[in-house]
Amino acid sequence: MIKFHARLEKRSFELRFHKKHKDIVLGSYVPSIHEKAKAIKNGQRVLKMLTLNTQSFGAVKCDSSNFEHPANFETLAMDPELKNAVMEDLNRFVRRKFYKRVGRAWKRGYLLYGPPGTGKSSLVAAMANYLKFDIYDLQLANIVRDSDLRNLLLSTGNRSILVIEDIDCSVDLHDRWHDDEREQPYHLRRFGFCTI
């Protein structure tokens, strides 16, 4: 009796064709199968919400849960022109092959500003669902040293969104506020930063 584990099973297909069809098969058929396989894999992918924390001696602790936020660009209450501009910007970001070809990291950042309940988190969720990217939540209050921040940033994965919420609350920056902004109620001064 032969036993095997389904997780270890590898499936493969053998493709045979006449050599006169080589250009067609390698030029269009195989790439289209590859793209279809990627689309199926992305469709089955479960997005994650990860919270990054530092521990003693600079170690990184990452708490993970499935990301099941229903927000998407169809349901997002947002000016249609602005929504289309954001979606076009995301598409342009994902299509940039130059950076991948030369081995450079590429990032895209958004500064989201507004009082609680104005849709900042829903926009980030819609972006994650649209791109099929995981979300990393970074709490700046947990960072003591520059090396802690560097370790946290290095621990984020590719194809992910890094969210730094309430960055204005993390550090006391009294000298950067103008007098009229300082008088504004605290709950109205919220900044969030999202980078892809």
Buried (B, 14 or more C-beta within 10 A) or exposed (E): EEEEEEEEEEEEEEEEEEEEEEEEBEEEEEEEEEEEEEEEEEEEEEBBBBBBBBEEEEEBEBEEEEBEBEBBBEEBEBEEEEBEEBBEBBEEBBEEEEEEEEEEEEEBEBEBEEEEEEBBBBBBBBBBBBBBBBBBBBBBEBBEEEEBBEBBBEBBEEEBBBBBBBBBEBEEEEEEEEEEEEEEEEEEBBBBBBBB
